Amino acid sequence: MLSNEQDAEDCLQETFLRAHRAYPRMQGEVNFRAWLYRIAGNTARTQLKRRLRRDGREIDLPDEEGAASQQADAGLELRERLAAVRTAVRGLPFKQQQSLILRKYQGLSYAEIGAALECSPESARANVYQALRRLRSELAVERQE
């Protein structure tokens, strides 16, 4: 979500600090996984806002150096397609982007995503669906060009 390994590590530390501070206030039966994802999402959102204010420009995705070194044999076409996917995901509304990442990359259920994003499971499902539909549409248009 942050597109920067250093920022992601900072957010991870901040997430666990916030969780540690908030844990004594927990009451009743809580879905700790969703609770922790909510803290992580809020921390990432705060970090993105800070970066936008600091840089005063659009957030760049990680440069291709890391991916290129791991996939040196992959070829130019694959790197271009990966860049197109990154750009398309970056263009999604934040809630759709977060829902998609939590579902497809973290394997959370819609109920867990809903709890993490403070919305209903149906809303979480709709966000993932809309994100996938939008990505398919944008990537299909780019392939035709």
C-alpha positions in Angstrom: 0.0 0.0 0.0 2.9 2.4 0.7 5.0 1.4 -2.3 8.1 1.9 -0.2 9.8 -0.7 1.9 11.3 1.8 4.4 7.9 3.5 4.9 6.2 0.0 5.3 8.7 -1.0 8.0 8.1 2.3 9.8 4.4 1.8 9.6 4.7 -1.8 10.9 6.5 -0.5 14.0 4.0 2.3 14.5 1.1 -0.2 14.1 2.5 -2.4 16.8 3.2 0.5 19.1 -0.4 1.8 18.6 -1.8 -1.7 19.2 0.3 -2.2 22.4 -0.9 1.2 23.7 -4.6 0.4 22.9 -4.6 -3.2 24.0 -5.4 -2.4 27.7 -8.6 -0.6 26.6 -9.9 -3.7 24.7 -13.2 -4.9 26.0 -15.3 -8.0 25.2 -14.8 -10.4 22.4 -12.7 -8.8 19.6 -11.5 -10.0 16.3 -7.9 -9.2 16.9 -6.8 -9.8 13.3 -9.3 -7.3 11.9 -8.4 -4.9 14.8 -4.8 -5.0 13.9 -5.5 -4.6 10.2 -7.6 -1.5 11.0 -4.7 0.0 12.9 -2.3 -0.9 10.1 -4.6 0.7 7.5 -5.0 3.8 9.5 -1.3 4.1 10.0 -0.6 3.6 6.3 -3.2 6.2 5.4 -1.6 8.7 7.8 1.8 7.9 6.3 0.5 8.5 2.8 -1.0 11.9 3.8 2.3 12.9 5.4 4.2 11.9 2.3 1.8 13.8 0.1 2.2 17.0 2.2 5.9 16.6 2.3 6.5 15.9 -1.3 3.6 18.0 -2.7 3.3 15.6 -5.6 1.8 12.2 -6.6 3.2 9.2 -4.8 5.5 7.1 -6.9 5.4 3.3 -6.8 8.6 1.5 -6.1 11.0 1.8 -9.0 11.6 -1.2 -11.1 15.1 -1.9 -9.8 13.9 -4.4 -7.1 11.5 -6.1 -9.4 13.9 -6.0 -12.4 16.8 -7.6 -10.4 14.5 -10.4 -9.3 13.1 -10.9 -12.8 16.1 -10.0 -14.9 15.1 -12.8 -17.4 11.5 -11.8 -17.5 11.8 -9.4 -20.4 10.6 -5.9 -21.2 7.0 -6.9 -21.9 6.5 -8.4 -18.4 8.0 -5.3 -16.7 5.7 -3.1 -18.7 2.7 -5.1 -17.8 3.7 -5.0 -14.1 4.1 -1.3 -14.3 0.7 -1.0 -15.9 -0.9 -3.0 -13.0 0.9 -0.9 -10.4 -0.3 2.3 -12.0 -3.9 1.0 -12.3 -3.9 -0.1 -8.6 -2.4 3.2 -7.6 -5.3 4.9 -9.4 -8.0 3.1 -7.4 -9.8 4.9 -4.6 -8.1 4.2 -1.3 -10.8 2.1 0.2 -11.0 -0.1 -2.9 -7.2 -0.4 -3.0 -7.1 -1.4 0.6 -10.0 -3.9 0.3 -8.3 -5.5 -2.8 -5.0 -5.9 -1.0 -6.6 -7.3 2.1 -8.6 -9.8 0.1 -6.2 -10.9 -2.6 -2.8 -10.6 -0.9 -3.6 -11.0 2.8 -6.4 -13.6 2.3 -8.9 -11.9 4.7 -12.6 -12.8 4.6 -15.1 -10.1 3.7 -16.2 -10.0 7.4 -12.6 -9.4 8.5 -12.1 -6.7 5.8 -15.3 -5.0 6.9 -14.2 -5.0 10.5 -10.8 -3.6 9.5 -12.2 -0.9 7.3 -15.2 -0.2 9.6 -17.8 -1.2 7.0 -20.1 -4.1 6.4 -19.0 -7.3 4.8 -21.2 -6.5 1.9 -19.5 -3.1 1.4 -16.1 -4.8 1.6 -17.2 -7.3 -1.1 -18.5 -4.4 -3.2 -15.2 -2.6 -2.9 -13.2 -5.6 -4.0 -15.6 -6.2 -6.9 -15.4 -2.6 -8.0 -11.6 -2.6 -7.8 -11.3 -5.7 -9.8 -13.8 -4.5 -12.4 -12.0 -1.2 -12.7 -8.6 -2.9 -13.0 -9.8 -5.3 -15.7 -11.3 -2.5 -17.7 -8.2 -0.2 -17.5 -5.8 -3.0 -18.2 -7.9 -4.3 -21.2 -7.9 -0.8 -22.7 -4.1 -0.6 -22.3 -3.7 -4.0 -24.0 -5.7 -2.9 -27.0 -3.5 0.1 -27.5 
